[in-house]
Structure formats: structure tokens, C-alpha cells
Amino acid sequence: PPYSVNVAAQEAALASLRNRDYLSANIERIIRERERLLGLLQQFSGLKTYPSQANFILCRVLRGESRNLKDNLARQGILVRYYDKPGLQDCIRISVGKPEHSDALISALSMYFAGLESVSV
């Protein structure tokens, strides 16, 4: 199979299914943080965000180059997925994490786009 799951991961999945209260609370936390992060990302004119029902947000980079943005974030310890495939050129995928991770991302994006502004002036 293309995405096989090892025994430890299977056991973890089964344990989480047995604890439905924890699972539901975690799903709600992810949804809340996804919506908060989406709102924060939409404030950047250099990004176009796409609606999401998943645990990630797809963004098209409108200012600067997506690969440069990915590399800039990586140097700060923030990992995003970069795409250069047809239809996804200039896109990055941002996983929903904890609020402090989102805040660090937003801070890094603010610095990145501010740097682009100062170069273009």
C-alpha cells in the first residue's frame, strides 16, 4: 500500500478512538485554531488563502517567491510544505498547530513581507 501504517500508529489510533471525549475536544481545538489562523493569514496582501476543512491551509504566494518564503520560514524553524506542481505553483501548505506556533508563523510572515516592502521602495 502507498501509505502503510505501522503497529504503533495503529495502536495509537485505536486508543484515540476509544477516548471519544479527548478526540472530540482535539477536533474542536484544531477547528478553532484553523479558523483563527485563516483570519490572521487573510490580513496579508501577499497571500491568497483557500477555504479549508482539513488540518492545513493552502496559500498562494502573491508577493515574492514561494520557495524563498519556505526557505526563509525554515531558517526560523517554521516548516511549511512548498509546491511547484502544475496548478499549485507558488503555493505553500500550512499545517494547523498550537496557537503559539501560529503566532510565530504570523510574526515571521510579517517580517518577510515587510522585508519585501523595504526592498521594493
C-alpha positions in Angstrom: 0.0 0.0 0.0 1.2 3.5 -0.7 0.7 4.7 2.9 1.1 1.8 5.2 0.8 2.4 9.0 3.0 0.7 11.5 1.7 -1.2 14.5 2.5 1.6 17.0 0.5 4.1 14.9 -2.4 1.6 14.6 -2.5 1.2 18.4 -2.4 5.0 18.9 -5.3 5.4 16.5 -7.3 2.7 18.2 -6.6 4.3 21.7 -7.8 7.7 20.5 -11.0 6.2 19.1 -11.7 4.6 22.4 -11.4 8.0 24.1 -14.1 9.9 22.2 -14.2 12.9 24.6 -10.5 13.6 24.0 -10.9 13.0 20.3 -13.8 15.4 20.1 -12.0 18.1 22.2 -9.0 17.8 20.0 -11.0 18.2 16.8 -12.7 21.3 18.2 -9.3 22.7 19.2 -8.0 22.2 15.7 -11.1 23.7 14.1 -10.9 26.8 16.3 -7.2 27.3 15.6 -7.7 26.7 11.9 -10.3 29.5 11.8 -8.1 31.8 13.8 -5.1 31.2 11.7 -7.1 31.6 8.5 -8.2 35.0 9.7 -4.7 36.1 10.5 -3.3 34.9 7.2 -6.0 36.7 5.3 -4.5 40.0 6.6 -1.5 39.6 4.3 -1.9 41.0 0.8 1.0 38.8 -0.3 -1.0 35.6 0.3 -4.3 34.3 -1.1 -5.8 31.7 1.3 -8.2 29.0 0.2 -11.1 27.7 2.4 -10.2 24.5 4.3 -12.0 21.8 6.2 -8.7 20.0 6.9 -5.9 20.4 9.4 -4.0 22.7 7.0 -4.5 25.8 5.0 -3.4 26.2 1.4 -2.0 29.6 0.4 -0.8 31.0 -2.9 2.1 33.4 -2.5 1.3 36.6 -4.5 4.3 38.7 -3.4 7.8 37.3 -3.5 8.6 33.7 -4.4 7.0 30.8 -2.6 10.3 28.8 -2.5 12.1 31.8 -0.9 9.3 32.2 1.6 9.5 28.5 2.5 13.3 28.7 2.9 13.0 31.9 5.0 10.5 30.3 7.3 12.6 27.1 7.6 15.6 29.1 8.7 13.4 30.3 11.6 12.4 26.7 12.5 8.9 27.0 10.8 8.2 24.3 8.3 5.6 24.6 5.6 5.0 22.5 2.5 6.1 24.1 -0.8 4.6 23.1 -4.2 5.8 23.6 -7.7 3.5 21.2 -9.4 1.0 22.3 -12.1 -2.0 24.0 -10.5 -0.1 24.5 -7.3 2.8 26.7 -8.4 3.6 29.4 -5.9 1.6 27.6 -3.2 2.5 26.6 0.4 0.6 24.4 2.8 0.5 25.5 6.4 -0.4 22.9 9.0 -2.6 23.9 11.9 -0.8 23.5 15.2 -0.9 25.1 18.6 -1.7 28.8 18.9 1.9 29.7 19.8 3.0 28.0 16.5 0.5 30.1 14.6 1.7 33.3 16.4 5.3 32.5 15.5 4.3 32.0 11.9 2.4 35.2 11.7 5.4 37.1 13.2 7.7 35.5 10.7 5.4 36.3 7.8 5.1 39.9 8.9 8.9 40.3 8.9 9.2 38.5 5.5 6.6 40.7 3.8 8.0 43.9 5.5 11.4 43.0 4.1 9.9 42.7 0.6 8.4 46.2 1.0 11.7 47.7 2.0 13.5 46.2 -1.0 10.9 47.4 -3.4 10.9 51.0 -2.1 
